[in-house]
Structures are given as structure tokens and as C-alpha cells.
Amino acid sequence: MSNPADTPERRSFYNKIDPDHLTPLWSVLSDLVTKEPGSGCVPYLWHYPIVREYLLEAGELISAKEAERRVLILENPGLRGQSRITSSLYAGLQLVKPGEVAPAHRHTQSALRFVIEGSGAHTAVGGEKTRMEAGDFVITPSWEWHDHGNESDQPMIWLDGLDIPMVQFFDASFAEMLEQDEQPLTRPEGDSMARYGEGLLPVDYTQGTPTSPVFNYPYERTREALEALRQQQQWDICHGLKMRYINPVSGDYAMPTIGTFMQLLPVGFTTESYRSTDATVFVIVEGQGKSVIGDTECEWKPHDIFVVPSWFPVSHIALSDAVLFSYSDRPVQKKLGLWRESRG
Ligand code: 1HN
């Protein structure tokens, strides 16, 4: 499919209608309705040690309080200047140093934290504090107050994943700061896990929002589940052993706009080529290996971050036992009836 050629008569017609804010569809149709996905989003891998150095340097340049959030944005090389790692999602690496506070605010954008490094720093969400460890997946639902602090003696670094481009697309951004740096705590630490995350729910509980009421999914539990399941040796040819994080109330994804996943690939495992329409951000939790994304080869080590664009075939090769966290806009595409995958 290509657009009809311009002729002098046609161009003069286009120029004539232009001041009235009109433009011909036939000149742009094949760019609007493409045979296959193709946004400009490209495969790319960020080596963690490089970004980590820069982030620590940023830590000498500006405080978490002054920055509000001290973050280096991971910008897809094909989408520079747009604060996007994929067309629909944002990613950044955030540093909170010992003694710092990232002040309380709230916004309509939903956020996930995936903890890369450090131990014992906290985030407070909706009146409850949770201490974070490497590998934990932590949620900040839309419009919940959240602030971060670090009472440990080491810097903490995590990946922020947000649905910023989606909210931008819908022009539905609202945000506000709390007067105090830290929100008042109304529930003890562990309350939401006990209430919602133990295979139990308060007897008359009905959920008001689409986001999981569990807001910290500790890596310790996730890793234990993967380890128990690997004993079965039932490997999916495209995914190895791959689980999705759920909202225990509905069984749906933990967040309405972002799907999150954790997978284990045993040493020597090579996945069959797989593609899907949800461009996906991967974080290496454990292990070493390589992913072939279209024609691009990405060699990875722990804490590296890479992106697989929509409809690019991907195959992973584990050179040691490997654990990969990933996130994408799959819940949205599925709800809209848009999501497609192709295996093998
Ligand atoms: C945000 O609230 C956080 O709370 C991190 O840590 C990154 C990027 C854009 C908008 C809000 C946070 C963010 C953000």
C-alpha cells in the first residue's frame, strides 16, 4: 500500500484547503493504517554499570528533594525527546540516597517500582509504608499519595515504569504535591499484604479501583514460586517458565495499564522465536545470557534493561539460570481487543 502521487493540480488543491484546517486522507492513509506495527521504537539494551555510574553522579548534583524525583529517563533511541521507552510506556532509574526523602505527591499516572539495588529503603503508598528489597515489585496506583525515603546506610536504585505516554494520549494528567514531605501513615507495615495478599480477603470486601490492593510483591516469594515450579520441568518453548503478577481480587493484571511478569530460564535454555504487539521492557534479575530481537543481539548481565518493540521477534538464550522481570501495555491491548501474538 502506498499513497497516491502528488500532481501539481492536487498539490494546489491541498494548499487551497490547508488554511481551513483540512487535509486529504489519501496522502497519509498508508502511514496511518500500516500492514504491521512500526512506531520507530527500536530494540535497545542499557548496561546497568554505565547507567549506575551516571545515576550516582546525578546524586552529587541534585538532592531527591530538589529534583522531586532523582531519575534518569531511559529513552528509546527511536523515540528521543519523548520520555518513552516504548510508544506507550515510560522507564527511568531512580536513586534515593541514605537519609533522603522524595516528597509526597500524587498523579493520575500509575507507577511500578522494580528494585534493582539496595535494601531497606521504603516507599509509602496510600497511608502504608513498605520496605523494599532487590527484586521486589511495588505498585503506586493512580491518584494515591506516595513518598520515598531511605533510612538504610546504602543507596537504593529502582526502575520506575509508568503509563505516562498513555495518560498523555488521553490528556488525562492531574497531579498535586502534599504540603508535608511525608504522608501520614494510617496503617501498619504489612497491613495490605495480610489483608489482601494471603489468599484471603475481608469478608465483605469489594474493590473500588482496578489496581491490586497488594502493593508490594516481594521477590522472596516470587523466587520461591519459580523455584518450586521449575521442579516440574514443564517449559514453555517461547517463555521457559513465565508467570504474570495478578490482582488477587479479580485475577486480572496487578495494574490496569501495565502488565508485569517474571520468568525463569534454566541454564542452556533457548526460547523459540516469539512476537507480540505489546512492546516489552525486560529487567535482568539474575543470570547471564543473550536475546536476539529482530536483527539486534543484546548480551545481558544482572540489572541490565532492554526493550523489545511491538511485533519484533525475540529469542532468549540463558547462559546461566536466569530470572527476567518484564512489563508491557498488554492489559490495555487485551481489553481493547488489539493484542496479538505469534509463536515459533
Ligand atoms: C513519579 O511519581 C516517580 O513517585 C518516579 O517515584 C518517576 C516520572 C514521572 C512522573 C512521576 C515516583 C516519575 C514520577
Residues whose N, C-alpha, C, O or C-beta is under 5 A from the ligand:
A	BS01	1HN	R69 D160
